[in-house]
């Protein structure tokens, strides 16, 4: 086994795009670790803002529209098959459904003795259908949480449990350090942009914004705290999903109806979410449907910032393991308001709160590659 562990691997990860988000960040983290350990890292995606970071860490990028949901995307199958042979790929790792269909069909059409090993990562609790089932065709399947593993086994009973490895997403504790504080220059610039945030009880809702992320609940929680005399300010950090327009008439009407015109701030996409969370009093997770994991919850806990979240899916799993005080029944906005009122009066103790680490995630992922 020792000889195999030291063998130089060529690993190809396939994702729709590299714009930002948990799937993309995990792709870059694994790619950088492969290069650091002397392996060769390739990524196929439709491009995006994270490509320069990928390249600067030593990976190679192939820009193909593998995430486009169109029958025409299947024309990439023979091209991918040729690339796998030409580049001598050892591990083909698919992280999303449309790219996984291209990858699996290319892989299946190769002679068993000449094709790479095929791995999939299930990053989401996807709809249960034939289209999603491609994520379970890997020789080994990575689930980003125990909740994902349970979901897969419940809805796809033909999957062998031993084929699934639970590898939670992790954070670098030297980056998301418990004692981390943004520097003076960042703070000065931040408060120049958003002077309304100073001296407030800042509640932050990070991540791509959509109705499913609990935006309506967030507004109601902020309004309830405001009526109870809390100097609260609600901060929404992230770009809006398609169909959730900003400034969106209905959204603006709700904000106006609740009297929150001066109490809610939308930042759009930001590169400095770490700094923003570190200056927050509480980070919230209010997804109406269970999430597979919840990266920002893990990051905030690593920073020792209190997290209050709806306790289902991967978020509930993290809170139960690392910070039970933050768990709230999904959809119970009154309980969430009561929790935040108590924390405003007396912030919760955060000493000793842990989070899933990047080191563990990378070690387990590389071990899985080598085991094949």
C-alpha positions in Angstrom: 0.0 0.0 0.0 2.8 2.4 0.8 4.1 2.4 -2.8 0.6 3.3 -4.1 0.2 6.2 -1.7 3.4 7.8 -3.0 2.4 7.3 -6.7 1.9 10.5 -8.6 -1.7 10.9 -9.6 -3.4 12.8 -12.3 -6.8 13.9 -11.1 -9.5 15.5 -13.2 -12.4 17.3 -11.4 -15.5 18.2 -13.4 -17.8 21.0 -12.3 -20.3 23.3 -14.1 -18.5 26.6 -13.5 -16.1 28.3 -11.1 -18.0 31.4 -10.1 -18.2 30.8 -6.3 -20.0 28.6 -3.8 -19.4 25.5 -1.7 -18.9 23.1 -4.6 -16.4 25.4 -6.4 -14.5 26.1 -3.2 -14.1 22.4 -2.4 -12.9 21.9 -6.0 -10.2 24.5 -5.5 -9.2 23.2 -2.1 -8.7 19.6 -3.3 -6.9 20.9 -6.5 -4.4 22.9 -4.4 -3.7 20.0 -2.1 -3.1 17.7 -5.0 -0.5 20.1 -6.4 1.1 20.7 -3.0 1.6 16.9 -2.6 3.2 16.7 -6.1 0.2 15.3 -8.0 -1.2 16.7 -11.2 -4.5 18.5 -11.0 -6.9 19.3 -13.8 -10.3 20.9 -13.7 -13.0 21.1 -16.4 -15.6 23.9 -16.0 -17.4 26.6 -17.9 -15.1 29.2 -16.4 -15.7 31.9 -13.8 -14.2 34.3 -11.3 -12.2 31.6 -9.5 -10.2 30.4 -12.5 -7.3 32.7 -11.8 -7.0 31.4 -8.2 -7.1 27.8 -9.5 -4.3 28.5 -12.0 -2.2 30.4 -9.5 -2.2 27.3 -7.2 -0.7 25.2 -10.0 -3.7 23.4 -11.5 -4.6 23.2 -15.2 -8.0 24.4 -16.4 -10.0 23.2 -19.5 -12.9 25.6 -20.3 -15.8 23.5 -21.6 -19.6 24.2 -21.1 -20.1 21.0 -19.2 -22.8 22.6 -17.0 -25.1 23.7 -19.8 -28.3 21.8 -19.4 -28.8 20.9 -23.1 -28.6 17.7 -25.2 -25.8 19.5 -27.1 -23.6 19.2 -24.0 -23.5 15.5 -24.6 -21.4 16.2 -27.7 -18.5 16.7 -25.2 -18.5 13.0 -24.4 -16.0 11.9 -27.1 -13.8 14.9 -26.5 -13.6 14.0 -22.8 -12.9 10.4 -23.6 -9.9 11.5 -25.8 -8.7 13.9 -23.1 -8.8 11.1 -20.4 -6.7 8.9 -22.6 -4.3 11.6 -23.8 -3.6 13.0 -20.3 -3.4 9.6 -18.5 -6.0 10.6 -15.9 -6.1 8.3 -12.9 -9.1 9.7 -11.1 -12.2 11.3 -12.7 -14.2 13.2 -10.0 -17.6 14.6 -10.9 -19.3 17.1 -8.5 -22.5 18.1 -10.2 -25.2 16.4 -12.2 -24.8 17.6 -15.8 -21.0 17.3 -15.7 -21.4 13.9 -14.1 -23.6 12.7 -17.1 -20.8 13.8 -19.5 -18.2 12.2 -17.3 -20.0 8.9 -16.7 -21.0 8.4 -20.3 -17.4 9.1 -21.4 -16.0 6.8 -18.7 -18.5 4.0 -19.4 -17.5 3.9 -23.1 -13.8 3.2 -22.3 -12.2 -0.2 -22.0 -12.1 -1.1 -18.3 -8.3 -1.5 -18.4 -7.7 1.9 -19.9 -10.2 4.1 -18.0 -9.6 6.1 -14.8 -11.4 5.4 -11.6 -14.7 7.3 -11.3 -15.7 9.2 -8.1 -18.8 11.4 -7.5 -19.4 13.9 -4.6 -23.1 14.5 -3.6 -23.0 18.1 -2.5 -26.8 18.6 -2.4 -30.1 17.0 -1.5 -31.2 16.9 -5.1 -34.6 16.0 -6.5 -35.0 12.2 -6.6 -35.1 11.2 -10.3 -33.1 9.6 -13.1 -31.2 12.8 -13.8 -30.0 13.0 -10.2 -29.2 9.3 -10.0 -26.0 9.8 -12.1 -24.4 11.1 -8.9 -24.6 7.6 -7.5 -22.8 5.9 -10.4 -19.3 6.5 -9.0 -17.2 3.6 -8.0 -17.1 5.5 -4.7 -19.5 8.2 -3.6 -18.5 11.0 -1.3 -21.3 12.5 0.8 -20.7 15.9 2.4 -22.6 15.0 5.5 -24.3 12.2 7.3 -27.6 13.8 6.3 -26.6 13.3 2.6 -25.6 9.7 3.2 -29.0 9.0 4.9 -30.8 10.8 2.0 -29.1 8.7 -0.6 -29.7 5.4 1.2 -33.3 6.3 1.8 -34.2 7.3 -1.8 -31.8 5.0 -3.7 -31.9 1.6 -1.9 -29.8 -0.1 -4.6 -26.7 1.9 -3.5 -24.4 -0.2 -1.4 -23.7 1.6 1.9 -20.0 0.7 1.9 -19.6 2.6 -1.4 -20.4 5.9 0.4 -17.8 7.8 2.3 -18.9 10.7 4.5 -16.4 13.5 4.2 -17.7 16.8 5.7 -16.4 20.0 4.1 -13.8 21.7 6.2 -12.2 25.1 7.0 -8.6 26.0 7.6 -8.4 27.1 11.3 -5.4 29.2 10.5 -7.6 31.3 8.1 -10.8 31.1 10.1 -9.1 31.5 13.4 -10.9 31.9 16.7 -9.0 35.1 17.5 -9.2 36.5 13.9 -10.2 40.2 13.6 -10.2 42.2 10.4 -7.4 44.8 10.2 -7.9 48.5 10.6 -7.8 49.3 6.9 -10.5 46.8 6.1 -12.7 48.0 8.9 -12.3 51.7 7.9 -13.3 50.8 4.3 -16.2 48.6 5.4 -17.7 51.3 7.6 -17.2 53.9 4.9 -19.3 51.7 2.6 -21.9 50.8 5.3 -21.9 53.4 8.1 -25.3 52.1 9.1 -23.8 48.9 10.5 -21.7 50.6 13.2 -22.8 50.1 16.8 -25.6 47.7 15.8 -26.6 44.2 16.8 -25.5 42.8 13.5 -27.2 39.7 12.2 -25.7 38.3 9.0 -27.4 35.9 6.5 -24.6 34.7 4.2 -24.9 32.7 1.0 -26.7 32.9 -2.3 -29.9 34.6 -1.6 -33.3 33.1 -2.5 -36.7 32.5 -1.0 -35.6 29.0 -0.1 -32.8 30.4 2.0 -35.4 31.9 4.4 -35.2 35.6 3.3 -38.8 36.2 4.4 -38.2 34.7 7.8 -35.0 36.8 8.1 -37.0 40.0 7.6 -39.7 39.0 10.1 -37.0 38.1 12.7 -35.3 41.5 12.2 -38.7 43.3 12.5 -39.6 41.5 15.7 -36.3 42.3 17.3 -36.6 45.9 16.3 -40.0 46.2 17.9 -38.5 44.9 21.1 -36.0 47.6 21.3 -32.9 45.8 20.0 -30.6 48.0 17.9 -30.6 45.3 15.3 -29.4 45.5 11.7 -29.9 42.7 9.2 -27.1 42.1 6.6 -27.7 39.9 3.6 -24.4 38.8 2.0 -24.5 37.1 -1.4 -25.7 37.3 -4.9 -29.3 36.8 -5.7 -30.4 33.6 -7.4 -32.3 33.8 -10.6 -35.9 34.6 -9.9 -35.1 36.5 -6.8 -34.6 39.9 -8.2 -33.1 42.9 -6.4 -34.5 45.4 -5.8 -37.6 43.2 -6.7 -40.9 44.9 -6.2 -42.4 42.3 -3.8 -39.2 42.2 -1.7 -39.1 46.0 -1.4 -42.8 46.1 -0.5 -42.2 43.6 2.3 -39.3 45.6 3.6 -41.3 48.8 3.5 -44.3 47.1 5.1 -42.2 45.9 8.0 -40.6 49.3 8.4 -37.1 48.0 7.7 -35.9 50.4 5.0 -33.0 51.6 7.2 -32.5 48.2 9.0 -31.7 45.8 6.1 -28.6 46.0 3.9 -27.9 43.8 0.8 -24.2 43.6 -0.1 -24.3 41.3 -3.2 -21.4 39.0 -3.8 -18.4 39.6 -1.6 -14.9 38.1 -1.5 -14.5 39.0 2.2 -17.2 37.0 3.8 -14.7 35.9 6.5 -14.2 39.5 7.6 -17.9 40.2 7.5 -18.8 37.2 9.6 -16.0 38.1 12.1 -17.6 41.5 12.6 -21.1 40.1 13.0 -22.8 39.4 16.3 -24.6 36.3 15.0 -24.6 34.4 11.8 -27.9 32.9 10.8 -28.9 29.9 8.7 -32.6 29.9 7.8 -33.0 27.6 4.8 -36.6 26.4 4.6 -35.5 23.1 3.2 -32.7 20.9 4.6 -29.3 21.7 3.3 -26.6 19.2 2.5 -24.0 20.8 4.6 -23.9 24.6 5.2 -20.3 25.9 4.7 -20.8 29.3 6.2 -22.1 27.7 9.5 -18.8 25.8 9.7 -16.8 28.9 8.9 -18.6 31.1 11.5 -18.1 28.4 14.2 -14.4 28.2 13.4 -14.3 32.0 13.9 -16.1 31.5 17.2 -19.0 33.6 16.0 -22.4 32.4 17.4 -24.6 30.6 14.8 -28.4 30.3 15.1 -29.9 28.0 12.5 -32.8 25.9 11.6 -31.9 22.4 12.9 -32.4 20.2 9.9 -30.1 18.6 7.2 -26.4 19.2 7.4 -26.8 22.5 9.3 -28.7 20.7 12.1 -26.1 18.0 12.1 -23.3 20.5 12.5 -25.1 22.4 15.3 -25.9 19.2 17.2 -22.2 18.2 17.0 -20.5 21.5 17.6 -22.9 24.2 18.9 -26.3 22.8 20.2 -27.2 26.2 21.7 -27.7 27.5 18.1 -30.3 24.9 17.0 -33.8 26.1 16.4 -36.9 24.2 15.1 -37.2 24.9 11.4 -39.6 27.7 10.6 -40.1 28.7 14.2 -39.4 32.4 13.9 -40.7 33.1 17.4 -38.2 30.7 18.9 -35.4 32.3 16.8 -36.4 35.8 18.1 -36.4 34.5 21.7 -32.9 33.0 21.2 -31.5 36.1 19.7 -33.0 38.3 22.5 -31.3 36.1 25.0 -28.0 36.3 23.2 -28.3 40.1 22.9 -28.7 40.3 26.7 -25.9 37.8 27.2 -23.8 36.5 24.3 -23.3 32.7 24.4 -19.9 31.2 25.5 -17.9 30.1 22.4 -14.8 28.8 24.0 -14.1 25.3 23.0 -16.5 25.3 20.1 -15.0 23.3 17.2 -15.6 23.0 13.5 -14.9 20.5 10.7 -11.3 21.2 9.5 -9.9 21.4 6.0 -7.0 19.2 6.9 -9.3 16.3 7.7 -11.4 16.8 4.5 -8.3 16.8 2.3 -6.7 13.9 4.0 -9.8 11.7 3.7 -10.3 12.7 0.0 -6.7 12.0 -0.9 -6.9 8.7 1.0 -10.0 7.7 -1.0 -8.2 8.6 -4.3 -5.2 6.4 -3.3 -7.4 3.5 -2.1 -8.6 3.1 -5.7 
